[in-house]
Amino acid sequence: MGLDRRASAEFSFLLALPVMLAASGFDFVTHYQDFSGANLEILAVGFVTDFICTYFTMKIFIDFLNRNKFVGFGIYRILFGLILLFFAI
């Protein structure tokens, strides 16, 4: 569609947001009893930690895309898929 690699990666990350929000909302609705007072602190720490790690991972990945192509990543995914297929059979 004429987009560069950076724009494509940012768009795919944005497309993942509604799916992750829906999955988290469903999990919250089905397991609401697990979110009591004592667990809220643990949940908050986990959320903040995950947010920070995800932010830096996405930043590093997008910087990587600015400098490199997907060829190495594609080869890795094909080889990993073949290994999984071998163990599944």
Backbone as CSV, one residue per row, in Angstrom:
resi,resn,N_x,N_y,N_z,CA_x,CA_y,CA_z,C_x,C_y,C_z
1,MET,0.811,-1.193,0.000,0.000,0.000,0.000,0.856,1.259,0.000
2,GLY,2.156,1.098,-0.147,3.013,2.256,-0.254,3.514,2.798,1.075
3,LEU,3.274,2.106,2.161,3.751,2.567,3.464,5.165,2.065,3.712
4,ASP,5.915,2.805,4.489,7.239,2.329,4.859,7.112,1.329,6.024
5,ARG,8.219,0.696,6.348,8.193,-0.341,7.387,7.773,0.216,8.738
6,ARG,8.224,1.407,9.069,7.892,2.009,10.361,6.387,2.242,10.476
7,ALA,5.788,2.806,9.447,4.346,3.076,9.471,3.552,1.773,9.537
8,SER,4.015,0.747,8.840,3.333,-0.551,8.876,3.383,-1.160,10.273
9,ALA,4.535,-1.076,10.916,4.667,-1.636,12.269,3.797,-0.859,13.255
10,GLU,3.811,0.471,13.157,2.978,1.263,14.064,1.500,0.960,13.846
11,PHE,1.090,0.796,12.583,-0.299,0.473,12.280,-0.687,-0.888,12.845
12,SER,0.204,-1.875,12.736,-0.114,-3.207,13.266,-0.204,-3.183,14.791
13,PHE,0.625,-2.373,15.450,0.518,-2.242,16.900,-0.815,-1.598,17.276
14,LEU,-1.228,-0.602,16.512,-2.517,0.040,16.783,-3.686,-0.908,16.534
15,LEU,-3.573,-1.775,15.539,-4.629,-2.761,15.280,-4.749,-3.777,16.413
16,ALA,-3.666,-4.022,17.117,-3.689,-4.999,18.207,-4.385,-4.454,19.452
17,LEU,-4.451,-3.144,19.600,-5.042,-2.555,20.810,-6.488,-2.985,21.074
18,PRO,-7.419,-2.902,20.107,-8.793,-3.322,20.403,-8.903,-4.794,20.796
19,VAL,-8.103,-5.635,20.166,-8.139,-7.065,20.497,-7.648,-7.302,21.917
20,MET,-6.554,-6.634,22.302,-6.033,-6.799,23.661,-6.992,-6.229,24.695
21,LEU,-7.626,-5.100,24.382,-8.605,-4.531,25.310,-9.810,-5.452,25.473
22,ALA,-10.287,-6.029,24.380,-11.425,-6.948,24.458,-11.068,-8.204,25.250
23,ALA,-9.881,-8.752,25.013,-9.459,-9.946,25.743,-9.285,-9.646,27.227
24,SER,-8.708,-8.489,27.554,-8.544,-8.113,28.959,-9.893,-7.865,29.620
25,GLY,-10.801,-7.212,28.903,-12.141,-6.972,29.440,-12.887,-8.267,29.683
26,PHE,-12.789,-9.201,28.750,-13.441,-10.505,28.930,-12.859,-11.243,30.126
27,ASP,-11.545,-11.212,30.262,-10.895,-11.867,31.399,-11.330,-11.226,32.715
28,PHE,-11.440,-9.906,32.724,-11.875,-9.201,33.931,-13.311,-9.578,34.292
29,VAL,-14.188,-9.661,33.304,-15.593,-9.994,33.556,-15.736,-11.435,34.038
30,THR,-14.978,-12.357,33.471,-15.110,-13.764,33.850,-14.399,-14.098,35.157
31,HIS,-13.414,-13.299,35.560,-12.669,-13.572,36.790,-12.698,-12.380,37.747
32,TYR,-13.819,-11.707,37.820,-13.918,-10.500,38.653,-13.679,-10.796,40.126
33,GLN,-13.965,-12.011,40.575,-13.784,-12.338,41.990,-12.307,-12.374,42.396
34,ASP,-11.415,-12.536,41.425,-9.977,-12.561,41.721,-9.390,-11.170,41.940
35,PHE,-10.132,-10.134,41.574,-9.632,-8.769,41.687,-10.143,-8.133,42.969
36,SER,-9.683,-8.645,44.084,-10.084,-8.095,45.380,-9.066,-7.049,45.833
37,GLY,-9.225,-6.516,47.031,-8.385,-5.438,47.538,-6.901,-5.752,47.539
38,ALA,-6.524,-6.922,48.034,-5.103,-7.268,48.132,-4.499,-7.503,46.748
39,ASN,-5.282,-8.014,45.833,-4.763,-8.310,44.495,-4.648,-7.063,43.620
40,LEU,-5.311,-5.987,43.985,-5.258,-4.784,43.158,-3.863,-4.168,43.126
41,GLU,-3.130,-4.235,44.244,-1.759,-3.716,44.254,-0.873,-4.507,43.306
42,ILE,-1.003,-5.824,43.353,-0.215,-6.694,42.471,-0.599,-6.436,41.018
43,LEU,-1.890,-6.276,40.768,-2.355,-5.986,39.416,-1.800,-4.652,38.925
44,ALA,-1.789,-3.640,39.768,-1.275,-2.319,39.380,0.224,-2.370,39.084
45,VAL,0.988,-3.062,39.919,2.429,-3.195,39.689,2.687,-3.954,38.389
46,GLY,1.944,-5.008,38.154,2.092,-5.774,36.919,1.734,-4.953,35.693
47,PHE,0.672,-4.153,35.794,0.261,-3.317,34.677,1.327,-2.278,34.341
48,VAL,1.852,-1.601,35.357,2.867,-0.571,35.124,4.140,-1.203,34.561
49,THR,4.555,-2.324,35.112,5.747,-3.013,34.628,5.570,-3.454,33.181
50,ASP,4.424,-4.019,32.873,4.149,-4.462,31.510,4.115,-3.282,30.541
51,PHE,3.511,-2.174,30.964,3.456,-0.995,30.111,4.854,-0.484,29.777
52,ILE,5.718,-0.405,30.774,7.078,0.088,30.565,7.865,-0.858,29.650
53,CYS,7.781,-2.150,29.908,8.503,-3.127,29.080,7.997,-3.114,27.635
54,THR,6.686,-3.033,27.463,6.114,-3.012,26.125,6.514,-1.749,25.380
55,TYR,6.506,-0.619,26.064,6.884,0.646,25.429,8.314,0.572,24.889
56,PHE,9.250,0.103,25.716,10.638,0.046,25.277,10.854,-1.029,24.213
57,THR,10.130,-2.138,24.300,10.250,-3.177,23.285,9.766,-2.664,21.937
58,MET,8.635,-1.972,21.927,8.122,-1.415,20.673,9.070,-0.356,20.113
59,LYS,9.640,0.459,20.983,10.582,1.489,20.541,11.816,0.845,19.911
60,ILE,12.356,-0.173,20.553,13.532,-0.870,20.022,13.194,-1.547,18.695
61,PHE,12.006,-2.168,18.617,11.603,-2.865,17.391,11.431,-1.884,16.235
62,ILE,10.811,-0.752,16.481,10.615,0.235,15.411,11.949,0.838,14.982
63,ASP,12.850,1.080,15.932,14.197,1.537,15.564,14.928,0.485,14.732
64,PHE,14.738,-0.778,15.089,15.326,-1.877,14.322,14.785,-1.883,12.892
65,LEU,13.475,-1.640,12.752,12.870,-1.625,11.419,13.397,-0.473,10.565
66,ASN,13.752,0.628,11.197,14.291,1.757,10.443,15.654,1.441,9.840
67,ARG,16.384,0.528,10.479,17.743,0.219,10.027,17.833,-1.077,9.233
68,ASN,16.889,-2.003,9.425,16.995,-3.333,8.824,15.713,-3.706,8.098
69,LYS,15.792,-4.822,7.381,14.633,-5.358,6.676,14.110,-6.577,7.424
70,PHE,13.016,-7.131,6.923,12.387,-8.280,7.555,12.949,-9.624,7.089
71,VAL,13.967,-9.631,6.277,14.472,-10.885,5.704,14.930,-11.843,6.798
72,GLY,15.750,-11.375,7.726,16.229,-12.239,8.807,15.088,-12.726,9.684
73,PHE,14.161,-11.853,9.973,13.008,-12.228,10.781,12.152,-13.267,10.054
74,GLY,11.985,-13.095,8.745,11.203,-14.060,7.961,11.857,-15.434,7.935
75,ILE,13.169,-15.467,7.756,13.884,-16.750,7.763,13.757,-17.425,9.117
76,TYR,13.895,-16.637,10.185,13.752,-17.180,11.535,12.365,-17.783,11.718
77,ARG,11.317,-17.089,11.289,9.942,-17.570,11.471,9.690,-18.844,10.669
78,ILE,10.220,-18.924,9.459,10.036,-20.124,8.644,10.741,-21.305,9.291
79,LEU,11.979,-21.120,9.723,12.719,-22.215,10.366,12.052,-22.650,11.660
80,PHE,11.597,-21.684,12.459,10.923,-22.011,13.710,9.617,-22.765,13.444
81,GLY,8.885,-22.375,12.419,7.659,-23.067,12.051,7.924,-24.498,11.607
82,LEU,8.989,-24.684,10.843,9.343,-26.040,10.408,9.741,-26.920,11.589
83,ILE,10.467,-26.358,12.548,10.844,-27.113,13.742,9.605,-27.498,14.538
84,LEU,8.677,-26.564,14.719,7.430,-26.885,15.433,6.614,-27.931,14.699
85,LEU,6.572,-27.833,13.379,5.845,-28.819,12.585,6.490,-30.204,12.722
86,PHE,7.807,-30.255,12.751,8.529,-31.513,12.916,8.182,-32.163,14.254
87,PHE,8.142,-31.371,15.337,7.838,-31.925,16.652,6.356,-32.259,16.804
88,ALA,5.492,-31.604,16.059,4.054,-31.885,16.133,3.721,-33.210,15.446
89,ILE,4.499,-33.562,14.441,4.234,-34.806,13.720,4.903,-35.920,14.467
